[in-house]
Amino acid sequence: MNKKVTLKQIARELDVSISTVSKALKNSKEISEDTREKVQAFAKLYNYKPNNIA
């Protein structure tokens, strides 16, 4: 079984904060378009799924 990727792992890989990752995945305008695209592409590549329990 594959281990799920987390916000923390995405943040570490892209050298941004966990908050930035969270906002980028929610398509927040507070985050630059470039950063949003990078975060969203990384999340898609690693099949990121939010943890609804967290």
Secondary structure, 3 states (H helix, E strand, C coil): CCCCCCHHHHHHHHCCCHHHHHHHHCCCCCCCHHHHHHHHHHHHHCCCCCCCCC
